[in-house]
Amino acid sequence: MQFEIEFEAGHLRRVMEAARREIAQPADILRSMGETLMNRNQERHKQGLAPNDTKWKPLSPLTIKAGDRASNEPLKKAGRLLRSLHPKIHGNELRLSFDDFRVNGMLASLHHNGTQPYTIVPKHARVLAFAGIVAKRVNHPGLPKRELIGFPDSDKAAVEDVVASHLQQILQRAR
């Protein structure tokens, strides 16, 4: 018994060429991945969750007593830090980072990693005033660790879905 199969390679060539172009210039797929990761991280931030879905440590009672916040939730005093999170694409690399690293990135790093206790002294006044307390110096207990960015398994699965969807679109266009 013998079978004969004819194969038209034109479609396969178009698909392979489309895939090659996408690999050579991956900006579109990286942009989709970045937007997905940014949205997932921002949603966790709104809920006060670390990437592993554990709750951030709450604000200290003294910080809440100061009363200069829109919310009594961590990292939501004005919301600028978390709104400054954006994906950035450089060639074949995707970075999820905070705008203006000197300000937001440094602040994000302090919150992400936490700090050791430190002393605060006035820079432009003779005393410090906070939450009804007036002092020449304050021994701050340090910032608790509140992880801002990560790449948990749920994010990996979301990225896999984005990639699969993107590849399906490439195959559809190549038809």
C-alpha positions as CSV (number, residue, x, y, z in Angstrom):
1,M,0.0,0.0,0.0
2,Q,1.3,3.5,-0.9
3,F,0.0,7.0,-0.1
4,E,0.8,10.1,-1.9
5,I,0.5,13.5,-0.2
6,E,0.9,16.9,-1.9
7,F,2.0,19.7,0.3
8,E,1.8,23.4,-0.6
9,A,4.6,25.2,1.2
10,G,3.4,28.8,0.3
11,H,1.3,29.1,3.4
12,L,4.0,27.7,5.6
13,R,6.5,30.2,4.2
14,R,4.1,33.1,4.9
15,V,3.6,31.9,8.5
16,M,7.4,31.4,9.1
17,E,8.1,34.9,7.6
18,A,5.5,36.5,9.8
19,A,7.0,34.7,12.9
20,R,10.5,35.8,11.8
21,R,9.5,39.4,11.5
22,E,7.9,39.3,15.0
23,I,11.0,37.8,16.5
24,A,13.2,40.4,14.8
25,Q,11.1,43.3,16.0
26,P,9.2,42.2,19.2
27,A,7.9,45.7,20.3
28,D,4.2,44.8,19.7
29,I,4.3,41.6,21.8
30,L,6.5,43.3,24.5
31,R,4.0,46.2,24.7
32,S,1.1,43.8,25.2
33,M,3.0,41.9,27.8
34,G,4.0,45.1,29.6
35,E,0.5,46.5,29.7
36,T,-0.8,43.2,31.1
37,L,1.9,43.1,33.8
38,M,1.3,46.8,34.6
39,N,-2.4,46.3,35.0
40,R,-2.0,43.2,37.2
41,N,0.5,45.0,39.4
42,Q,-1.7,48.1,39.7
43,E,-4.7,46.0,40.6
44,R,-2.6,44.4,43.4
45,H,-1.5,47.8,44.6
46,K,-5.1,49.0,44.7
47,Q,-5.9,46.0,47.0
48,G,-2.8,46.6,49.1
49,L,-1.3,43.2,48.1
50,A,2.3,42.1,47.5
51,P,3.0,40.0,44.3
52,N,2.5,36.8,46.4
53,D,-1.0,38.1,47.3
54,T,-0.1,38.8,51.0
55,K,-1.5,42.0,52.5
56,W,0.9,44.9,53.0
57,K,1.6,45.8,56.6
58,P,-0.9,48.5,57.6
59,L,0.0,52.1,58.4
60,S,1.1,52.9,61.9
61,P,-1.5,54.6,64.2
62,L,0.7,57.7,64.3
63,T,0.8,58.0,60.5
64,I,-3.0,57.7,60.5
65,K,-3.3,60.2,63.3
66,A,-1.4,62.8,61.2
67,G,-4.5,62.8,59.0
68,D,-2.9,64.3,55.8
69,R,-4.0,61.3,53.7
70,A,-6.7,60.7,51.2
71,S,-6.8,57.1,52.5
72,N,-5.6,55.2,55.6
73,E,-4.1,52.5,53.3
74,P,-0.4,52.1,52.6
75,L,1.0,53.9,49.6
76,K,-2.2,55.8,48.8
77,K,-1.5,59.2,50.4
78,A,-1.7,60.8,47.0
79,G,-1.4,57.8,44.7
80,R,1.4,59.3,42.5
81,L,3.9,56.6,43.2
82,L,1.6,53.7,42.0
83,R,0.4,55.7,39.0
84,S,4.0,56.3,37.9
85,L,4.4,52.5,37.2
86,H,4.8,51.9,33.4
87,P,6.2,49.4,31.0
88,K,9.2,50.5,29.0
89,I,10.6,48.7,25.9
90,H,14.2,49.0,24.9
91,G,14.9,46.8,21.9
92,N,14.3,43.2,22.9
93,E,13.8,44.1,26.6
94,L,10.7,44.9,28.6
95,R,11.0,46.7,32.0
96,L,8.2,47.5,34.3
97,S,9.5,50.5,36.3
98,F,8.6,53.7,38.0
99,D,8.8,57.1,36.2
100,D,11.5,59.6,37.3
101,F,13.7,57.1,39.1
102,R,15.4,59.7,41.2
103,V,12.1,60.4,42.9
104,N,9.6,57.7,42.4
105,G,12.1,54.9,41.8
106,M,14.0,55.6,44.9
107,L,10.8,55.9,46.9
108,A,9.5,52.7,45.4
109,S,12.8,50.9,46.3
110,L,12.5,52.1,50.0
111,H,8.9,50.7,50.2
112,H,9.6,47.5,48.2
113,N,12.6,46.6,50.4
114,G,11.7,48.3,53.7
115,T,14.2,50.3,55.7
116,Q,16.1,50.0,59.0
117,P,15.2,52.5,61.8
118,Y,16.6,55.9,61.2
119,T,16.7,59.4,62.8
120,I,14.9,62.4,61.2
121,V,16.2,65.9,62.0
122,P,14.8,69.2,60.6
123,K,16.5,70.6,57.5
124,H,14.8,74.0,57.3
125,A,13.3,74.6,60.7
126,R,14.3,74.3,64.3
127,V,11.8,71.5,65.1
128,L,9.8,68.8,63.4
129,A,6.0,68.6,63.8
130,F,4.0,65.5,63.0
131,A,0.7,64.2,64.3
132,G,0.7,66.7,67.1
133,I,4.2,65.9,68.2
134,V,6.9,68.6,68.1
135,A,10.5,67.5,68.5
136,K,14.1,68.4,67.5
137,R,14.7,64.9,66.3
138,V,12.6,61.7,65.7
139,N,13.7,58.1,65.8
140,H,11.7,56.6,63.0
141,P,11.1,52.9,63.3
142,G,11.8,52.3,59.6
143,L,9.5,51.5,56.8
144,P,8.0,48.0,56.6
145,K,8.7,45.9,53.5
146,R,5.8,46.3,51.1
147,E,6.7,44.6,47.8
148,L,5.5,46.5,44.8
149,I,6.6,44.5,41.8
150,G,7.1,40.8,41.3
151,F,6.5,38.1,38.7
152,P,4.4,35.4,40.4
153,D,3.1,32.3,38.7
154,S,-0.3,34.0,38.0
155,D,1.6,36.8,36.1
156,K,3.6,34.2,34.2
157,A,0.4,32.5,33.1
158,A,-1.1,35.8,32.0
159,V,2.0,36.5,29.9
160,E,1.8,33.0,28.3
161,D,-1.8,33.9,27.4
162,V,-0.8,37.2,25.8
163,V,2.0,35.5,23.8
164,A,-0.4,32.7,22.6
165,S,-3.0,35.3,21.6
166,H,-0.4,37.4,19.8
167,L,0.9,34.3,17.9
168,Q,-2.6,33.4,16.9
169,Q,-3.1,36.9,15.5
170,I,0.1,36.5,13.5
171,L,-1.0,33.2,12.1
172,Q,-4.4,34.6,11.2
173,R,-2.8,37.5,9.3
174,A,-0.5,35.2,7.4
175,R,-3.4,33.3,5.9
